[in-house]
Amino acid sequence: MNLRDDARALSDDLVRMRRAVHRTPETGLDLPRTQEAVLTELDGLPLEIRTGDSLSSVTAVLRGKADGPVVLLRGDMDALPVAERTGLDFAAGNGNMHACGHDLHTAMLTGAARLLSAHRDRLAGDVVFMFQPGEEGYDGARHMLDEGLLAAAGRRPEAAYAIHVLSAGLPGGAFRTRGGTMMAASNVLRVTVRGEGGHGAMPYRAKDPVQAACAMVSALQAWITRTFDIFDPVVLTVGTFHAGTKSNVIPDTAVFEATVRSFSQAAQARVKDGTVEVCRGIAAAYGVGVDAEFAALYPVTVNDDDEAAFVGDAVREAMGEERFAPLPQPLTGAEDFSRVLAEVPGAMIFLGAPPVGADPERSANNHSPLAEFDDAVLADGAAMYAELAVRRLERGPAHAPAEA
């Protein structure tokens, strides 16, 4: 079978679906229109389909050889609460945006389902297609695991793969992955500083929470750089800061939130306790109260070494030597596919999809309201999903050597 040629024949359909999903982006765990679009694309295929109970997920099982191994393929479907500013003729206008490329993932995975269904009689086992909502901070993967994702085929998967497009940083069509740590753990620090409000002209008669909160933001950055080994890094970025109503009024409270990224359990444990203590120490120095909460969101994404090497070999053989290179270092982004990889050996894979003619080092990044993705990668993304499933099923049980 030539899955790449078959995928190219589906290219127009994949572009049509991707753009339709892009026009109507939905966020969080409830994606009724996106779920409906996926179910429409899968209609008529020889799949066992189940939708989620607590979220708009779709789990589809394609049966191959009885009692063969099982491979899981993930495509996330949710968008971000970002107002799109690309100017594309299929741009969203509802205040949300597929700024992370999940519309491409959705289309590629439906394409893989069509490709593999057409070659069902040659599959050495079963394939589970995981269409997941709520990747962007809602822990959709955990919800799907709780609802029995890994038992969907009746046997646990031997391997799991997810492809994620990047609008910047990689050349178009380039595949990248690595063994071991692939992406960071994601956590959030939420801080409320409680002072005593007053007149802006008489700050000595108030307890200014804004000043204390600003000191906390600065102190946290300094504490990070003086506490953690640069080879086991931690990144802390304050993304929201809210206080006050007028320039001459000292408010009672100031509130800020920070994302905190780390690459090891040891660093995560240390940053959890340390950030809270820094905030408490600054609050004591300024004579204000503070409520500081450190919440863990997604764990570190760790690829299986053997599966990452298998992906590299598969891309080189199916797409060409020039299409793959090992990712030299992890990314500080985070993924709830990490929860699947904690249960099943597998790999997260990046696919470069910057706009046509753009410099990948200068194009707008994922999550930007200006982020654009090249539809030309859709066919190869679908083909690569299918190639990974076919080749991995033929390989047999986890970590078994491939037949000569």
MARPAMAR-350681 format. One line per field, with one value per residue (C-alpha): residue in three letters; x, y, z. Coordinates in pm, whole numbers. Example, Ala and Ser with C-alpha at 12.3 -4.5 7.8 and 13.67 -1.06 7.14 Angstrom:
BEGIN
residu = (ala;ser)
east = (1230;1367)
north = (-450;-106)
up = (780;714)
! end
This chain:
BEGIN
residu = (met;asn;leu;arg;asp;asp;ala;arg;ala;leu;ser;asp;asp;leu;val;arg;met;arg;arg;ala;val;his;arg;thr;pro;glu;thr;gly;leu;asp;leu;pro;arg;thr;gln;glu;ala;val;leu;thr;glu;leu;asp;gly;leu;pro;leu;glu;ile;arg;thr;gly;asp;ser;leu;ser;ser;val;thr;ala;val;leu;arg;gly;lys;ala;asp;gly;pro;val;val;leu;leu;arg;gly;asp;met;asp;ala;leu;pro;val;ala;glu;arg;thr;gly;leu;asp;phe;ala;ala;gly;asn;gly;asn;met;his;ala;cys;gly;his;asp;leu;his;thr;ala;met;leu;thr;gly;ala;ala;arg;leu;leu;ser;ala;his;arg;asp;arg;leu;ala;gly;asp;val;val;phe;met;phe;gln;pro;gly;glu;glu;gly;tyr;asp;gly;ala;arg;his;met;leu;asp;glu;gly;leu;leu;ala;ala;ala;gly;arg;arg;pro;glu;ala;ala;tyr;ala;ile;his;val;leu;ser;ala;gly;leu;pro;gly;gly;ala;phe;arg;thr;arg;gly;gly;thr;met;met;ala;ala;ser;asn;val;leu;arg;val;thr;val;arg;gly;glu;gly;gly;his;gly;ala;met;pro;tyr;arg;ala;lys;asp;pro;val;gln;ala;ala;cys;ala;met;val;ser;ala;leu;gln;ala;trp;ile;thr;arg;thr;phe;asp;ile;phe;asp;pro;val;val;leu;thr;val;gly;thr;phe;his;ala;gly;thr;lys;ser;asn;val;ile;pro;asp;thr;ala;val;phe;glu;ala;thr;val;arg;ser;phe;ser;gln;ala;ala;gln;ala;arg;val;lys;asp;gly;thr;val;glu;val;cys;arg;gly;ile;ala;ala;ala;tyr;gly;val;gly;val;asp;ala;glu;phe;ala;ala;leu;tyr;pro;val;thr;val;asn;asp;asp;asp;glu;ala;ala;phe;val;gly;asp;ala;val;arg;glu;ala;met;gly;glu;glu;arg;phe;ala;pro;leu;pro;gln;pro;leu;thr;gly;ala;glu;asp;phe;ser;arg;val;leu;ala;glu;val;pro;gly;ala;met;ile;phe;leu;gly;ala;pro;pro;val;gly;ala;asp;pro;glu;arg;ser;ala;asn;asn;his;ser;pro;leu;ala;glu;phe;asp;asp;ala;val;leu;ala;asp;gly;ala;ala;met;tyr;ala;glu;leu;ala;val;arg;arg;leu;glu;arg;gly;pro;ala;his;ala;pro;ala;glu;ala)
east = (0;119;-40;128;-24;-360;-344;-269;-587;-774;-601;-895;-1128;-881;-843;-1221;-1270;-985;-1119;-1475;-1358;-1138;-1437;-1631;-1378;-1496;-1308;-1294;-1451;-1783;-1731;-2067;-2014;-1660;-1773;-2051;-1802;-1581;-1873;-1984;-1638;-1625;-1976;-1977;-1633;-1603;-1543;-1676;-1754;-1821;-1873;-1779;-2009;-1850;-1693;-1742;-1484;-1496;-1324;-1324;-1185;-1083;-1054;-773;-630;-807;-605;-330;-171;-341;-206;-360;-352;-446;-579;-695;-989;-1029;-947;-832;-1016;-815;-967;-824;-638;-501;-733;-777;-1096;-1188;-1093;-1310;-1525;-1667;-1385;-1217;-942;-762;-437;-261;-345;-585;-809;-527;-488;-859;-853;-533;-673;-998;-781;-584;-910;-1014;-675;-656;-1020;-943;-665;-839;-776;-399;-384;-202;-413;-654;-627;-787;-853;-864;-1041;-990;-1143;-1002;-628;-586;-594;-898;-717;-928;-690;-743;-1120;-1095;-868;-1118;-1392;-1203;-1002;-733;-995;-1174;-1036;-1070;-691;-453;-259;99;192;45;133;28;134;133;181;396;341;697;1036;1038;1049;727;685;967;900;1077;1074;1317;1345;1296;1167;979;779;755;518;264;154;-18;57;-244;-182;-419;-258;-486;-405;-604;-731;-707;-637;-361;-225;-182;-30;107;-252;-311;-146;-83;-135;-19;329;360;231;481;759;644;656;1013;1126;988;1195;1513;1443;1402;1739;1922;1763;1747;2021;2016;2033;1712;1537;1219;1026;783;579;311;31;-240;-226;-542;-586;-775;-1038;-891;-549;-599;-744;-534;-732;-786;-653;-423;-438;-193;-144;169;238;525;709;958;1121;1164;968;1238;1221;844;835;1086;916;578;690;936;704;448;714;852;505;450;787;722;376;521;777;506;256;-12;-190;-151;-325;-86;-189;29;-178;-33;-190;-6;293;616;569;814;859;964;1318;1242;919;1087;1357;1085;910;1233;1290;929;941;1272;1147;800;874;1247;1567;1546;1207;1327;1586;1593;1467;1781;1610;1265;1011;876;521;307;68;-198;-98;165;-104;-142;236;255;36;144;487;476;583;474;582;608;532;642;355;451;270;385;686;730;1054;979;1197;991;637;378;399;130;-128;-75;-385;-173;-73;-121;-68;-3;-276;-15;97;-246;-199;145;24;-263;-29;222;-45;-144;217;291;-13;58;428;383;114;341;623;420;445;612;991;997;1266;1142;1167;1451)
north = (0;353;558;882;868;769;1063;1307;1190;1300;1636;1848;1680;1735;2103;2144;1987;2176;2511;2429;2346;2657;2883;2762;2713;2586;2587;2362;2020;2090;2100;1994;2135;2000;1660;1660;1743;1450;1209;1321;1253;909;811;500;380;36;187;119;471;596;954;1088;1123;1426;1581;1598;1332;1073;736;517;164;7;-370;-545;-889;-1051;-1057;-848;-552;-213;131;459;781;1115;1433;1721;1934;2241;2605;2898;3210;3426;3677;3589;3858;3657;3807;3465;3414;3128;3311;3265;3554;3431;3547;3205;3074;2756;2934;2611;2411;2161;2203;2051;1765;1690;1680;1472;1211;1177;1134;859;686;688;564;279;180;135;-110;-271;-626;-567;-436;-663;-539;-267;111;348;702;948;1274;1482;1808;2024;2001;2375;2371;2148;1815;1644;1349;1273;1281;1039;808;816;717;405;519;253;-24;92;-194;-452;-463;-189;-18;-123;227;577;867;1229;1475;1847;2118;2426;2756;2867;2720;2433;2422;2319;1942;1872;1607;1619;1413;1289;1016;1110;1447;1612;1891;2058;2012;2293;2442;2761;2992;3195;3480;3720;3998;4149;4502;4799;5045;5420;5746;5737;6066;5925;5576;5585;5555;5236;4902;4894;4543;4657;4746;4416;4216;4388;4302;3939;3925;4059;3841;3526;3585;3640;3340;3113;3213;3171;2842;2611;2449;2587;2226;2143;2472;2630;2903;3132;3392;3614;3625;3813;4099;4275;4551;4871;5085;5439;5599;5777;5483;5224;4899;4640;4353;4270;3940;3777;3437;3280;2976;2766;2516;2251;1939;1709;1593;1724;2073;2070;1977;2247;2521;2431;2501;2778;3007;3005;3081;3372;3528;3481;3635;3943;3980;3974;4239;4470;4403;4261;3928;3679;3368;3178;2852;2634;2399;2121;2098;1872;1649;1635;1481;1190;996;633;604;305;453;784;600;399;724;862;549;549;912;864;555;687;1055;1079;1126;1504;1515;1405;1511;1449;1739;1866;1975;1968;2246;2449;2403;2144;1870;1656;1377;1335;1148;894;853;789;483;369;380;624;958;1316;1438;1790;1878;2211;2400;2768;2977;2934;3153;3260;3243;2984;3178;3494;3365;3407;3138;2895;3074;3406;3575;3600;3230;3069;2707;2562;2327;2148;1942;1784;1494;1402;1433;1192;958;962;880;584;477;473;257;7;-25;-45;-312;-517;-480;-656;-631;-331;-317;-634;-610;-560;-862;-853)
up = (0;-74;201;96;-255;-111;130;-152;-321;-6;11;-108;142;426;340;320;661;823;704;809;1160;1163;1088;1392;1673;2012;2341;2645;2687;2511;2133;1984;1634;1608;1735;1476;1200;1303;1320;973;830;994;885;670;777;945;1289;1637;1759;2110;2219;2560;2859;3028;2718;2340;2265;1989;2030;1719;1690;1360;1382;1199;1269;1562;1884;1728;1904;1942;1844;1958;1751;1913;1754;1975;1857;2080;2007;2219;2345;2104;1861;1519;1323;1029;767;605;405;639;960;1267;1381;1711;1940;1946;1720;1623;1704;1799;1488;1642;1337;1133;1382;1358;979;968;1206;1012;702;875;967;602;483;732;679;309;403;697;573;590;946;1190;1480;1590;1577;1828;1705;1995;1903;2214;2339;2616;2557;2615;2995;3052;3086;2823;2802;3169;3119;2828;3028;3315;3070;2961;2658;2698;2711;2394;2183;2459;2496;2607;2328;2269;2152;2124;1894;1853;1582;1662;1398;1456;1275;1353;1436;1186;803;634;627;875;1139;1476;1794;2058;2318;2682;2796;2510;2674;3013;3303;3327;3658;3766;4060;4174;4417;4591;4795;5061;5180;5303;5044;5066;4885;4626;4758;5108;5069;5424;5550;5349;5295;4924;4775;4430;4550;4736;4438;4206;4447;4444;4064;4060;4351;4191;3876;4078;4300;3994;3847;4176;4277;3976;3771;3416;3293;3482;3411;3541;3356;3540;3350;3502;3247;3437;3689;3810;4068;4125;3954;3939;3937;4270;4463;4642;4617;4886;4672;4384;4200;3960;3799;3655;3441;3577;3356;3468;3326;3627;3928;4161;4010;4018;4387;4474;4273;4422;4778;4697;4501;4780;5041;4836;4820;5192;5274;5061;5213;5564;5469;5333;5612;5386;5368;5087;4956;4729;4558;4337;4121;3905;3558;3311;3391;3193;2846;2822;2498;2507;2367;2145;2014;1932;1736;1559;1457;1313;1107;985;871;688;508;422;360;287;485;465;639;982;1238;1613;1823;2001;2323;2487;2438;2728;2604;2782;2669;2833;2592;2864;3059;2778;2748;3122;3061;2715;2545;2258;2121;2069;1723;1583;1220;1073;907;869;605;247;175;538;732;1004;1246;1196;1140;1415;1683;1794;2018;1840;1688;1372;1360;1019;917;573;450;239;542;592;351;483;841;770;586;872;1130;913;849;1221;1289;1010;1086;1462;1435;1211;1462;1732;2111;2272;2236;2027;1758;1403;1174;927)
! end
